[in-house]
Amino acid sequence: MIRLFRHYVPASLVVLALSEFLIFFLAIYIGVEIRFIYQETDASSSVRPLFPKAVLFAVVMLSAMTSMGLYWRNSHMSMPEMLHKLTLGFAAGIIAMLILFYAFPAALIGRGALAISLLTAFLGILIARSFYYFFADHDALKRRLLVFGAGERASQLEQELNKGGMAPGFKIIGFIQTPGQPVKVDKGNVITANTPLIETVKRHQVHEIVIALDERREYFPVREILDCKMNGVQITDITNFLEQRTSKIRLDTIHPSTFIFADGYSHAVLASYGKRMLDVSASLALLAVSWPVMVLTAMAIILESGGKGTIFYRQERVGRHGEPFDVLKFRSMRMDAEKDGMAQWASKDDDRVTRVGRIIRKYRIDELPQLLNVLKGDMSFVGPRPERPSFVEELSSKIPYYGLRHKVNPGITGWAQICYPYGSSDQDALEKLQYDLYYIKNYSLWFDFLILAQTVYAVLSGRGGR
């Protein structure tokens, strides 16, 4: 794993992104050379210098592909799915390039050269992805892990692995059972500790040991672990390993002292002028391009309700430091959705949602008025989803550390929203909190940009809407 701007990214994905950046960069040179190859004079001189244009093209196309989820931490997908996302990414990139050409005519390289460059890049990306999927799945190139422990904590790692929510690139050799510890993992994967640990490591060619003991005070072979470390084996605590591989912080693996001594958390909590500038600029930009959609949505709500209902819906939510504020949304439910006055989770196929509401909720259009909350300062563009006071009170009593998510501004979108589907239960709230804590711990402006880019695909695909 590589940590870029405080966010953990699989090394294989970094290599893939750099390779594809190079493909896009070279595609411009290839496109221009092929387009003007039969010209008697150097007609290509009108589009030179190519270097800045190639860099611009590579940055725009790579950003478009990121927005389509092609650099997701668990990026293995079927060929039809990959082609679908790749096509959407190229379509988004072409639209962005055409807008840039219109705004900055000096960036033009010609329609013919651009078409050839796009075709070259598309074929190059297909080849690069094919190699990536083949080699990334090859056991010989995976990190070989040995889990020291076979109890409850080790089983948490096994559960995450079985769910398929972990970044690829490793293979678990087995679990070491320690004296007096019950086995909670698949017994077929347990390695009996009847030889020195270093011998087991050498025999199985282990690259990394993950410490997953339920209780270290009873048994922890310091000398054996240190011997392995001195022989070049990486030693990782299960909390850090799961954080890096799942991009969330498992609450059942941490202690209160983890929050005190761990690197991070303060970056998101402290006031950031950069984040505020991003909030304001992103909100104004989105308002500038989405106002026609907002007008049409308002008209549709009026027509469906016969002019009897309200267009907007105000609802009290909990903001930073637990301060309440009114969030503004397009009304997507009947006027009597909560006629008994009790707050309710939105369920799948909720009969309180109107016909227009189903569409605008699926594609997050109902949340566009929250841009005004961002401009006001009640919310950020990126952050934990704001919840209602009654839900917060209930969840805080059931879920440890739930109040930590209120140390930062809530957001329209966030890490939890793009990583986990819409939640309507206490367990869903727990899962989303783990992603929120990861975001707070590893916050950076680059992380915000990454979340914003990946929100595009979440909106287009309707992921997480209900």
C-alpha positions as CSV (number, residue, x, y, z in Angstrom):
1,M,0.0,0.0,0.0
2,I,1.1,3.5,-0.8
3,R,-0.1,6.5,1.2
4,L,-0.8,9.5,-1.1
5,F,-1.9,12.7,0.6
6,R,-2.9,10.7,3.7
7,H,-5.1,8.3,1.8
8,Y,-4.0,4.6,1.4
9,V,-3.9,3.4,-2.3
10,P,-2.9,0.0,-3.5
11,A,0.5,0.2,-5.2
12,S,-0.8,-1.7,-8.2
13,L,-3.5,1.0,-8.8
14,V,-0.8,3.7,-8.6
15,V,1.2,1.8,-11.3
16,L,-1.9,1.4,-13.4
17,A,-2.8,5.1,-13.2
18,L,0.7,6.2,-14.1
19,S,0.8,3.8,-17.0
20,E,-2.5,5.0,-18.3
21,F,-1.5,8.6,-17.9
22,L,1.5,7.8,-20.1
23,I,-0.8,6.2,-22.6
24,F,-3.0,9.3,-22.8
25,F,0.1,11.5,-23.1
26,L,1.6,9.6,-25.9
27,A,-1.7,9.2,-27.7
28,I,-1.7,12.9,-28.5
29,Y,1.7,12.7,-30.2
30,I,0.7,9.5,-32.1
31,G,-2.6,11.1,-33.2
32,V,-0.9,14.3,-34.5
33,E,1.8,12.3,-36.3
34,I,-0.7,10.0,-38.0
35,R,-3.1,12.8,-38.9
36,F,-0.4,14.8,-40.7
37,I,1.8,12.0,-42.0
38,Y,0.9,12.5,-45.7
39,Q,1.1,16.3,-45.7
40,E,3.8,17.6,-47.9
41,T,4.5,20.5,-45.6
42,D,4.8,20.4,-41.8
43,A,1.1,21.1,-41.3
44,S,1.3,19.8,-37.8
45,S,3.2,22.9,-36.8
46,S,-0.1,24.7,-36.3
47,V,-1.0,22.6,-33.3
48,R,2.4,22.6,-31.7
49,P,3.8,22.7,-29.0
50,L,2.2,19.4,-28.1
51,F,3.7,18.8,-24.6
52,P,1.2,21.1,-22.6
53,K,-1.7,19.8,-24.8
54,A,-0.7,16.2,-24.1
55,V,-0.5,16.8,-20.4
56,L,-3.9,18.5,-20.4
57,F,-5.4,15.7,-22.3
58,A,-4.0,13.1,-20.0
59,V,-5.1,14.9,-16.8
60,V,-8.7,15.4,-18.1
61,M,-9.1,11.8,-19.4
62,L,-7.6,10.3,-16.2
63,S,-10.0,12.5,-14.1
64,A,-12.9,11.4,-16.2
65,M,-12.0,7.7,-15.7
66,T,-11.6,8.3,-12.0
67,S,-15.1,9.7,-11.9
68,M,-16.4,6.5,-13.4
69,G,-14.9,4.4,-10.7
70,L,-12.1,2.9,-12.8
71,Y,-9.5,3.4,-10.1
72,W,-11.6,2.0,-7.2
73,R,-9.6,0.3,-4.5
74,N,-11.2,-3.0,-5.4
75,S,-11.1,-2.4,-9.1
76,H,-11.4,-5.9,-10.4
77,M,-14.5,-6.2,-12.6
78,S,-15.9,-8.2,-15.5
79,M,-15.0,-7.3,-19.0
80,P,-18.5,-6.0,-19.9
81,E,-18.5,-3.8,-16.8
82,M,-15.0,-2.5,-17.5
83,L,-16.0,-1.7,-21.1
84,H,-19.1,0.0,-19.9
85,K,-17.3,2.2,-17.4
86,L,-14.4,2.9,-19.9
87,T,-16.9,4.0,-22.5
88,L,-18.6,6.3,-20.0
89,G,-15.2,7.6,-18.9
90,F,-14.1,8.4,-22.5
91,A,-17.5,10.1,-23.2
92,A,-17.1,12.3,-20.1
93,G,-13.5,13.1,-21.1
94,I,-14.5,14.0,-24.7
95,I,-17.2,16.4,-23.4
96,A,-14.7,18.0,-21.0
97,M,-12.1,18.4,-23.8
98,L,-14.7,20.0,-26.1
99,I,-15.6,22.5,-23.4
100,L,-11.9,23.3,-22.9
101,F,-11.4,23.7,-26.6
102,Y,-14.3,26.1,-26.7
103,A,-13.0,28.1,-23.7
104,F,-9.4,28.0,-24.7
105,P,-9.0,27.7,-28.5
106,A,-5.2,27.6,-28.1
107,A,-5.6,24.0,-26.7
108,L,-7.0,22.7,-30.0
109,I,-5.2,19.9,-31.8
110,G,-7.8,19.4,-34.6
111,R,-10.8,17.0,-34.9
112,G,-8.9,14.4,-36.9
113,A,-5.9,14.3,-34.6
114,L,-8.2,14.2,-31.5
115,A,-10.2,11.3,-33.0
116,I,-7.0,9.3,-33.7
117,S,-5.7,10.1,-30.3
118,L,-8.8,8.9,-28.6
119,L,-8.9,5.6,-30.6
120,T,-5.2,5.0,-29.8
121,A,-5.7,5.8,-26.1
122,F,-8.8,3.5,-26.0
123,L,-6.9,0.5,-27.5
124,G,-3.9,1.3,-25.3
125,I,-6.1,1.3,-22.1
126,L,-7.7,-2.0,-23.1
127,I,-4.3,-3.6,-23.4
128,A,-3.0,-2.1,-20.2
129,R,-6.1,-3.2,-18.2
130,S,-5.8,-6.7,-19.6
131,F,-2.2,-7.0,-18.4
132,Y,-3.2,-5.5,-15.1
133,Y,-6.0,-7.9,-14.4
134,F,-3.8,-10.9,-15.4
135,F,-0.8,-9.9,-13.3
136,A,-2.8,-8.6,-10.3
137,D,-4.5,-12.0,-9.9
138,H,-1.2,-13.9,-10.2
139,D,-0.3,-15.5,-6.9
140,A,3.4,-15.1,-7.6
141,L,3.0,-11.3,-7.4
142,K,0.9,-11.1,-4.3
143,R,2.2,-10.3,-0.9
144,R,2.1,-13.4,1.3
145,L,0.6,-12.7,4.7
146,L,0.7,-14.7,7.9
147,V,-1.9,-13.8,10.5
148,F,-0.6,-14.2,14.1
149,G,-3.8,-15.1,15.9
150,A,-6.8,-17.3,15.2
151,G,-9.4,-15.8,17.5
152,E,-12.1,-13.1,17.3
153,R,-9.9,-10.4,15.8
154,A,-8.5,-12.8,13.2
155,S,-12.0,-13.8,12.2
156,Q,-12.8,-10.1,11.6
157,L,-10.1,-10.1,9.0
158,E,-11.4,-13.3,7.5
159,Q,-14.9,-11.8,7.3
160,E,-13.7,-8.7,5.4
161,L,-11.8,-11.0,3.0
162,N,-14.9,-13.2,2.4
163,K,-17.1,-10.1,1.8
164,G,-14.7,-9.0,-1.0
165,G,-14.4,-5.5,0.4
166,M,-10.6,-5.5,0.7
167,A,-8.1,-4.1,-1.7
168,P,-6.4,-6.9,-3.8
169,G,-2.7,-7.8,-4.0
170,F,-2.2,-10.2,-1.1
171,K,-2.7,-13.8,-0.1
172,I,-3.2,-15.2,3.4
173,I,-0.9,-18.2,4.0
174,G,-2.6,-19.1,7.3
175,F,-3.5,-18.2,10.9
176,I,-1.2,-19.0,13.8
177,Q,-3.1,-20.3,16.8
178,T,-1.6,-19.1,20.1
179,P,-1.7,-21.1,23.5
180,G,-5.1,-20.9,25.2
181,Q,-6.8,-19.0,22.4
182,P,-10.0,-20.5,20.8
183,V,-10.1,-20.8,17.1
184,K,-12.7,-18.5,15.4
185,V,-11.4,-18.8,11.8
186,D,-11.7,-21.6,9.3
187,K,-9.8,-24.5,11.0
188,G,-8.5,-25.6,7.6
189,N,-6.4,-22.4,7.5
190,V,-4.9,-22.7,10.9
191,I,-1.1,-23.3,11.2
192,T,0.0,-25.1,14.4
193,A,2.8,-23.2,16.1
194,N,5.1,-26.2,16.9
195,T,8.2,-24.6,15.3
196,P,9.9,-21.2,15.8
197,L,8.0,-18.4,14.1
198,I,11.0,-17.5,11.9
199,E,11.1,-21.0,10.5
200,T,7.4,-20.8,9.6
201,V,8.0,-17.5,7.9
202,K,10.9,-18.8,5.8
203,R,9.1,-22.0,4.9
204,H,6.1,-20.2,3.6
205,Q,8.0,-17.2,2.1
206,V,6.0,-14.7,4.2
207,H,6.3,-11.0,3.4
208,E,4.2,-9.6,6.2
209,I,2.8,-10.7,9.6
210,V,-0.5,-9.3,10.8
211,I,-0.8,-9.2,14.6
212,A,-4.4,-10.2,15.4
213,L,-4.3,-11.4,19.0
214,D,-7.4,-10.9,21.2
215,E,-5.3,-10.4,24.3
216,R,-1.6,-9.6,24.1
217,R,-0.9,-9.5,27.8
218,E,-1.4,-13.3,28.1
219,Y,0.9,-14.3,25.2
220,F,3.0,-12.2,22.9
221,P,6.4,-13.6,21.7
222,V,8.3,-10.3,21.5
223,R,11.6,-11.9,20.6
224,E,10.2,-14.1,17.9
225,I,8.3,-11.2,16.3
226,L,11.4,-9.0,16.6
227,D,13.5,-11.7,15.0
228,C,11.1,-11.8,12.0
229,K,11.2,-8.0,11.7
230,M,15.0,-8.0,11.7
231,N,14.9,-10.5,8.8
232,G,13.0,-8.1,6.6
233,V,9.4,-9.2,7.4
234,Q,6.9,-6.3,7.8
235,I,4.9,-6.4,11.0
236,T,1.5,-4.8,11.0
237,D,-1.2,-4.5,13.6
238,I,-4.7,-5.7,12.5
239,T,-6.2,-2.3,13.1
240,N,-3.8,-0.6,10.7
241,F,-4.0,-3.5,8.2
242,L,-7.8,-3.3,8.0
243,E,-7.7,0.4,7.7
244,Q,-5.3,0.3,4.8
245,R,-7.0,-2.6,3.0
246,T,-10.7,-1.6,3.5
247,S,-10.5,2.2,3.7
248,K,-12.5,2.2,6.9
249,I,-11.7,1.9,10.6
250,R,-13.2,-1.2,12.2
251,L,-14.5,-0.1,15.6
252,D,-14.3,-3.7,16.9
253,T,-10.5,-3.7,16.5
254,I,-9.6,-0.4,18.3
255,H,-9.2,0.9,21.8
256,P,-9.9,4.4,23.0
257,S,-6.2,5.1,23.1
258,T,-6.1,4.5,19.3
259,F,-7.7,7.9,18.7
260,I,-5.3,9.7,21.0
261,F,-2.0,8.3,19.7
262,A,-2.9,7.6,16.1
263,D,-1.6,9.9,13.3
264,G,-4.4,12.0,11.9
265,Y,-7.9,13.2,13.0
266,S,-6.7,16.8,13.7
267,H,-6.5,17.8,10.0
268,A,-10.2,17.6,9.4
269,V,-11.2,19.0,12.8
270,L,-9.1,22.2,12.5
271,A,-10.5,25.0,10.4
272,S,-9.3,24.8,6.8
273,Y,-9.4,27.8,4.5
274,G,-8.6,25.5,1.6
275,K,-11.6,23.3,2.3
276,R,-13.9,26.4,2.6
277,M,-12.7,27.7,-0.7
278,L,-13.4,24.3,-2.3
279,D,-16.9,24.3,-0.8
280,V,-17.8,27.7,-2.1
281,S,-16.2,27.3,-5.5
282,A,-17.7,23.8,-6.1
283,S,-21.1,24.9,-4.9
284,L,-21.2,27.9,-7.2
285,A,-20.0,25.9,-10.1
286,L,-22.6,23.2,-9.6
287,L,-25.3,25.8,-9.1
288,A,-24.3,27.4,-12.4
289,V,-24.7,24.1,-14.4
290,S,-27.6,22.5,-12.4
291,W,-30.1,25.4,-12.2
292,P,-32.0,24.2,-15.3
293,V,-32.4,20.8,-13.6
294,M,-33.5,22.4,-10.4
295,V,-36.1,24.5,-12.3
296,L,-37.5,21.4,-14.1
297,T,-37.6,19.5,-10.8
298,A,-39.6,22.3,-9.1
299,M,-42.1,22.3,-12.0
300,A,-42.4,18.5,-11.8
301,I,-43.1,18.6,-8.1
302,I,-45.8,21.3,-8.6
303,L,-47.5,19.4,-11.4
304,E,-47.5,16.1,-9.5
305,S,-49.0,17.7,-6.4
306,G,-51.5,19.8,-8.3
307,G,-50.0,22.9,-6.8
308,K,-51.0,21.9,-3.3
309,G,-47.7,20.8,-1.8
310,T,-44.5,22.6,-1.1
311,I,-41.5,22.4,-3.4
312,F,-38.8,22.4,-0.8
313,Y,-38.6,20.4,2.4
314,R,-36.8,21.7,5.5
315,Q,-35.7,19.2,8.1
316,E,-33.6,19.6,11.3
317,R,-30.3,17.9,11.2
318,V,-27.3,17.7,13.5
319,G,-24.2,19.7,12.3
320,R,-20.7,20.3,13.5
321,H,-20.2,20.2,17.3
322,G,-23.8,18.8,17.6
323,E,-25.4,22.2,16.6
324,P,-28.8,21.8,14.9
325,F,-29.5,23.4,11.5
326,D,-32.2,23.1,8.9
327,V,-31.2,21.2,5.7
328,L,-32.9,22.2,2.5
329,K,-34.0,19.5,0.0
330,F,-36.5,19.1,-2.8
331,R,-39.7,17.4,-1.5
332,S,-39.7,13.8,-2.6
333,M,-42.3,12.3,-0.3
334,R,-46.0,12.9,0.4
335,M,-46.9,15.9,2.6
336,D,-48.1,13.5,5.3
337,A,-45.0,11.2,5.2
338,E,-44.5,11.6,8.9
339,K,-48.0,12.6,10.0
340,D,-47.5,10.9,13.4
341,G,-44.5,13.2,14.0
342,M,-42.1,10.3,14.4
343,A,-38.9,10.2,12.4
344,Q,-38.5,7.1,10.2
345,W,-35.8,5.6,8.1
346,A,-36.5,5.6,4.4
347,S,-36.9,2.0,3.3
348,K,-36.5,0.3,-0.1
349,D,-39.6,0.9,-2.3
350,D,-40.9,3.3,0.4
351,D,-44.6,4.0,-0.4
352,R,-44.3,7.5,1.0
353,V,-42.0,8.5,-1.9
354,T,-43.8,10.2,-4.9
355,R,-43.2,9.3,-8.5
356,V,-41.1,12.4,-9.1
357,G,-39.4,11.7,-5.8
358,R,-38.2,8.2,-6.9
359,I,-36.4,9.7,-9.8
360,I,-34.8,12.7,-8.0
361,R,-33.8,10.5,-5.0
362,K,-32.2,7.9,-7.2
363,Y,-30.0,10.5,-8.9
364,R,-29.5,12.7,-5.8
365,I,-31.3,15.6,-7.5
366,D,-33.3,16.1,-4.3
367,E,-30.1,17.1,-2.5
368,L,-29.2,20.0,-4.9
369,P,-30.8,22.7,-2.7
370,Q,-28.2,21.7,0.0
371,L,-25.7,23.7,-2.0
372,L,-27.3,26.7,-0.3
373,N,-26.5,25.1,3.1
374,V,-22.9,24.8,1.9
375,L,-22.7,28.4,0.9
376,K,-24.2,29.4,4.2
377,G,-21.5,27.4,6.1
378,D,-23.8,24.8,7.8
379,M,-22.4,22.1,5.6
380,S,-19.4,21.2,3.5
381,F,-19.4,19.7,0.1
382,V,-17.7,16.6,1.4
383,G,-18.2,15.2,4.9
384,P,-20.3,12.7,7.0
385,R,-24.0,12.7,6.1
386,P,-26.0,14.8,8.5
387,E,-28.6,12.9,10.5
388,R,-31.8,13.9,12.4
389,P,-31.5,14.6,16.1
390,S,-33.7,11.7,17.1
391,F,-31.6,9.3,15.1
392,V,-28.3,10.8,16.5
393,E,-29.5,10.4,20.1
394,E,-30.5,6.8,19.5
395,L,-27.4,5.8,17.5
396,S,-25.1,7.6,20.0
397,S,-26.4,5.4,22.8
398,K,-25.8,2.2,20.8
399,I,-22.7,2.8,18.7
400,P,-19.4,3.8,20.4
401,Y,-17.6,6.9,19.1
402,Y,-20.6,7.9,17.1
403,G,-20.3,11.5,18.3
404,L,-16.9,11.8,16.7
405,R,-18.5,12.3,13.3
406,H,-19.9,15.6,14.5
407,K,-16.4,17.1,15.0
408,V,-16.5,18.2,11.3
409,N,-19.0,19.8,9.1
410,P,-21.5,17.3,7.5
411,G,-21.4,17.0,3.8
412,I,-23.6,16.6,0.7
413,T,-21.4,13.7,-0.4
414,G,-18.8,11.8,1.5
415,W,-16.6,8.7,1.7
416,A,-19.3,6.7,3.4
417,Q,-21.9,7.6,0.8
418,I,-19.8,6.4,-2.2
419,C,-18.4,3.3,-0.4
420,Y,-21.6,2.0,1.2
421,P,-25.2,1.9,-0.1
422,Y,-28.1,3.8,1.6
423,G,-28.4,2.7,5.2
424,S,-31.7,2.2,7.1
425,S,-30.6,0.3,10.2
426,D,-28.3,0.5,13.2
427,Q,-25.9,-1.9,11.5
428,D,-25.8,0.3,8.4
429,A,-25.1,3.3,10.6
430,L,-22.2,1.5,12.2
431,E,-20.7,0.5,8.8
432,K,-21.0,4.1,7.5
433,L,-19.5,5.5,10.7
434,Q,-16.4,3.4,10.1
435,Y,-15.9,5.0,6.7
436,D,-16.6,8.5,8.2
437,L,-13.9,8.0,10.8
438,Y,-11.5,6.9,8.1
439,Y,-12.3,10.1,6.2
440,I,-11.8,12.3,9.4
441,K,-8.5,10.5,10.3
442,N,-7.0,10.7,6.8
443,Y,-8.5,14.0,5.6
444,S,-6.8,16.1,2.9
445,L,-8.0,18.4,0.1
446,W,-6.8,15.7,-2.4
447,F,-9.1,13.2,-0.6
448,D,-12.0,15.6,-1.1
449,F,-11.2,15.9,-4.8
450,L,-11.1,12.1,-5.1
451,I,-14.5,11.8,-3.3
452,L,-16.0,14.5,-5.6
453,A,-14.7,12.7,-8.7
454,Q,-16.1,9.3,-7.6
455,T,-19.4,10.9,-6.6
456,V,-20.1,11.5,-10.3
457,Y,-20.4,7.8,-11.0
458,A,-22.4,7.2,-7.8
459,V,-24.9,9.8,-9.1
460,L,-25.0,8.5,-12.7
461,S,-25.5,4.9,-11.6
462,G,-28.0,5.8,-8.9
463,R,-25.8,4.0,-6.3
464,G,-26.9,4.7,-2.8
465,G,-30.1,6.5,-3.7
466,R,-33.4,5.5,-2.1
